Amino acid sequence: MPTWSFHSQVYFLSRRLGHHRQIVERPGTVIQDRTVYEDAEIFARNLYLQGQMTERDWKSYWDLYQTVVTILQPPDLVIYLQASVPVLQERIRQRGRDYEQEIQVDYLTRLNDLYDGWVESFTLCPVLTVPTDDFNFVTHNAHLELIAARVLEKLHGKEVVVFE
């Protein structure tokens, strides 16, 4: 993997940049599954931290990413669907995708830690964190409606504090 990690991450970055450009050029509201920021801040960083990318390659990739970020129009909102590792494991099991079944707990833990750190330090736009351990918007329409309402509030600059 170290031989190709830099090349594959640059390829993924270029693809994600192409998607980002298409989104910016498209009128109206768009929901994107994964941002260009996550490719660098989570997945490429994880490869480097795991020794799968050399320091020289990481520095080159990071410098490229940092340059690109300065010219990108940031999204209006990032929605972080946060889940614990046991919940992630259960969802992977339920999806039943063969290629996901061998994902290790330590890998999920590292990604979760990287995501939490990234969300905490991300300042290019507002971030709405949705703790999904007890939420299932796939099977519970009320959960989806609640999340949609919060997204609209965030996008329109309105927030309501609810004391329970």
CORMONOR-V245042 format. One record per residue. N is the residue number from 1. SS is DSSP state (h for helix, s for strand, l for the rest). PSI is psi in whole degrees, 0 to 359 (NA if undefined). D_LAST is the distance of its C-alpha to the last C-alpha in Angstrom with 2 decimals. Layout:
n->{N/N}
ss->{SS/SS}
psi->{PSI/PSI}
d_last->{D_LAST/D_LAST}
//
This chain:
n->{1/2/3/4/5/6/7/8/9/10/11/12/13/14/15/16/17/18/19/20/21/22/23/24/25/26/27/28/29/30/31/32/33/34/35/36/37/38/39/40/41/42/43/44/45/46/47/48/49/50/51/52/53/54/55/56/57/58/59/60/61/62/63/64/65/66/67/68/69/70/71/72/73/74/75/76/77/78/79/80/81/82/83/84/85/86/87/88/89/90/91/92/93/94/95/96/97/98/99/100/101/102/103/104/105/106/107/108/109/110/111/112/113/114/115/116/117/118/119/120/121/122/123/124/125/126/127/128/129/130/131/132/133/134/135/136/137/138/139/140/141/142/143/144/145/146/147/148/149/150/151/152/153/154/155/156/157/158/159/160/161/162/163/164}
ss->{l/h/h/h/h/h/h/h/h/h/h/h/h/h/h/h/h/h/h/h/h/h/h/h/h/l/l/l/l/l/l/l/l/l/l/h/h/h/h/h/h/h/h/h/h/h/h/h/h/l/l/l/l/l/h/h/h/h/h/h/h/h/h/h/h/h/h/h/h/h/h/l/l/l/l/l/s/s/s/s/s/s/l/l/h/h/h/h/h/h/h/h/h/h/h/l/l/h/h/h/l/l/l/l/h/h/h/h/h/h/h/h/h/h/h/h/h/h/h/h/h/l/l/l/l/s/s/s/s/s/s/l/l/l/l/l/l/l/l/l/h/h/h/h/h/h/h/h/h/h/h/h/h/h/h/l/l/l/l/l/l/l/l/l}
psi->{321/330/322/357/317/312/316/322/324/320/311/320/316/321/316/323/321/317/319/315/316/321/315/323/345/132/153/188/137/138/126/136/312/137/166/330/321/324/314/309/334/297/314/318/319/317/315/311/333/4/15/357/134/160/319/315/319/314/317/314/313/319/317/312/313/322/315/318/327/339/357/141/120/160/165/333/140/131/118/110/96/136/149/162/315/322/319/316/318/319/322/315/316/323/325/19/122/315/346/343/337/8/127/152/318/327/313/320/315/315/317/315/317/318/314/317/319/312/320/325/355/124/6/339/169/150/128/111/125/105/115/7/321/12/138/90/354/319/346/105/326/324/317/317/321/315/316/319/318/322/313/320/315/315/328/8/22/130/145/131/125/122/127/NA}
d_last->{49.63/50.36/53.25/51.21/47.70/48.46/50.14/47.43/44.67/46.71/47.17/43.43/42.81/45.44/44.00/40.48/42.00/43.77/40.57/38.91/41.89/41.73/38.07/38.81/41.80/40.01/38.65/35.17/32.02/32.57/30.36/32.09/31.53/32.67/33.60/36.75/34.75/33.66/37.27/38.28/35.28/34.45/37.36/40.41/39.01/38.43/42.04/43.28/41.29/42.61/46.16/46.57/47.32/49.79/48.89/51.30/49.79/46.23/47.30/49.04/46.10/43.62/45.97/46.26/42.51/41.97/44.67/43.22/39.70/41.22/42.57/39.71/37.49/33.98/31.46/28.99/26.07/25.85/23.30/23.03/22.15/21.51/22.32/23.52/27.21/26.98/25.00/27.60/30.36/29.09/28.85/32.34/33.62/32.22/33.79/37.07/38.77/41.72/41.73/38.14/38.64/40.35/37.73/37.37/34.24/35.44/35.78/32.21/31.03/33.15/31.88/28.23/29.09/31.00/28.27/25.67/28.27/29.25/25.80/25.23/28.56/28.80/29.16/31.11/28.19/24.39/22.81/19.73/18.82/17.39/16.88/18.61/18.98/16.50/17.21/20.51/21.24/24.84/24.34/21.09/21.53/17.92/17.09/20.00/18.97/15.54/17.50/20.18/17.96/16.67/20.35/21.55/19.17/20.50/24.02/23.95/22.44/19.31/15.85/12.61/9.75/6.34/3.78/0.00}
//
